[in-house]
Amino acid sequence: MSHWTPDAIPEQTGRTALITGGNSGIGLETARVLTRHGARVILAGRSRDKLDRAAGAVRAAQPGARVGTLVLDLSELSSVREAATRIAETETIDLLFNNAGVMNLPRRRTTPDGFEMTFGTNHLGHFAFNAHIWPAVRRATAPRVITVSATAARWPVGRLDDLMSEQRYRPMGAYAKSKRANIVYTLELARRTAAGPVEALVVHPGSAMTGIQQHGTGALSRLITPIAARLFMGSADGAAWPSLYAATSPQAHSGQFIGPAGRDQTSGTPEPAKLPRGADDPAEGERLWTASEELTGVPFTPGAETAG
């Protein structure tokens, strides 16, 4: 693959992108780049104030940019349903970025619906949001769904058992589990939409300081994180490249896992990445899909004309 940069993104005028976690980090950088190429973007996040500031920053970087906002708390199913219903009734979503996430919460917490917070936000919230918003995706001519995972999905502690971490809670174990779920979900979505027109891709951003690291535990984490940022981690703009490539490149295809090609896959031009062992097993995809429907109470039939 030749070296890809966002300069290669085709014209996006007439297309609408919705980005969860769009008020900071990878999501905000994704919005900045897409508006430069003509897309309209909808930034989704929990805080109205942060969304308004992010929208202002995008407009300042690209005068005339079309930017909307959507208050969405992925940790609360009622918020997910309310936010998605408005979009499903009125919008056409060409690019849906499942980008938001939390990590490394120091102690086990639960969402208002009783889910372990990390898995509930990073996977179940997105699953329910995608299901509710699906009519808006299906209206698009050539929609793509891009889910942001992480290299942590390869860790052994990310096995998809004890989904709620009730038997044992480890902060980064819960994160790894949610990131593996992101991959397994996306590959199952690709299988269920194989007849088209939706394409589903999953990416990992490599190693970058994007804002998600704010959830580190303890004084040692607060000390190490700035040092690691300077020595080992890239910036959010480069970390957004896999998402942008997956969303816009003619060479990107449904069912692919995209990550940076550099040393240890921490930076560099986007390319197909090695999947965690067994993540592409259809049986695991079926199990996770069924569990996600049962836990959220939200049926999701992406091959149908409308969501259940």
Summary of the structure (lengths in Angstrom):
residues: 308
radius of gyration: 17.7
end to end distance: 39.9
largest distance: 51.6
contacts: 1094
relative contact order: 0.14
helix: 46%
strand: 13%
